[in-house]
Amino acid sequence: MSAHQRTTRRRDGDSMNITSIERHAGSGMWHGTAVHEGRSLMWYYRPRSWLHVHEQDERNPKCWMNVDPPPGARHLVVHAVRAAKAH
């Protein structure tokens, strides 16, 4: 696992920090964790196809809910994947 810390900032100050990034062996799919506005997120990305984001439920930490990606998340994930491929 290679960990990269990336941050995206929009004009209004929102930010998302990628805290980990991994590649599924043999599938080409990437996944990792992130933090956005104090919320724990898990993300899954298939290049040139889709990005799925799950948010951890505050009352039940074993429960993850599907949520819309934060603004700029796809751009951030693409840059993190490219950086991980380069290493």
C-alpha positions in Angstrom: 0.0 0.0 0.0 1.3 3.4 -0.9 -0.2 6.3 1.1 -0.4 9.7 -0.5 -1.9 12.8 1.1 -3.7 15.0 -1.3 -5.9 18.0 -0.8 -8.3 19.7 -3.1 -9.6 23.2 -2.3 -12.4 24.9 -4.0 -13.1 28.7 -4.0 -15.5 28.4 -1.0 -12.9 26.7 1.2 -14.3 23.1 1.1 -11.5 20.5 1.2 -11.2 16.7 1.0 -8.1 14.9 2.2 -7.2 11.5 0.8 -5.7 9.5 3.7 -5.0 6.2 1.9 -4.9 4.7 -1.6 -4.7 1.1 -2.7 -5.1 -0.9 -5.9 -7.0 -4.1 -6.1 -4.7 -6.8 -7.4 -5.6 -7.7 -11.0 -8.7 -5.6 -11.3 -7.5 -2.1 -12.2 -9.9 -0.7 -9.5 -8.6 1.7 -6.9 -9.9 2.3 -3.4 -9.0 4.3 -0.3 -10.1 6.4 2.6 -10.6 10.2 2.9 -11.9 12.8 5.3 -14.2 15.6 4.2 -15.6 18.2 6.6 -14.9 15.9 9.5 -16.7 12.9 7.9 -14.9 9.6 7.3 -15.3 8.5 3.7 -14.3 5.4 1.7 -14.0 5.7 -2.1 -13.8 3.3 -5.0 -12.7 4.3 -8.4 -12.5 2.5 -11.8 -10.5 4.6 -14.2 -12.5 6.3 -16.9 -15.7 4.7 -15.6 -17.0 5.6 -12.1 -16.3 6.9 -8.6 -18.4 5.6 -5.6 -18.2 7.2 -2.2 -19.4 5.8 1.1 -19.8 7.7 4.4 -19.4 6.2 7.8 -22.5 6.4 10.0 -21.8 8.3 13.2 -24.2 6.2 15.4 -23.1 2.8 13.9 -19.4 2.9 12.9 -19.8 -0.5 11.1 -22.4 1.0 8.7 -21.4 2.8 5.5 -23.9 4.7 3.5 -23.7 5.6 -0.2 -23.3 9.3 -0.7 -22.7 11.7 -3.6 -19.0 12.5 -4.0 -18.0 15.9 -2.6 -17.4 18.6 -5.2 -14.0 18.1 -6.9 -13.5 14.6 -5.5 -13.2 12.9 -8.9 -10.5 15.3 -10.0 -8.6 14.7 -6.7 -8.9 10.9 -6.9 -7.7 10.9 -10.5 -4.6 12.9 -9.5 -3.9 10.6 -6.5 -4.2 7.5 -8.7 -1.8 9.0 -11.3 0.7 9.9 -8.5 0.4 6.4 -7.1 1.0 4.8 -10.5 4.2 7.0 -10.9 5.7 5.5 -7.8 
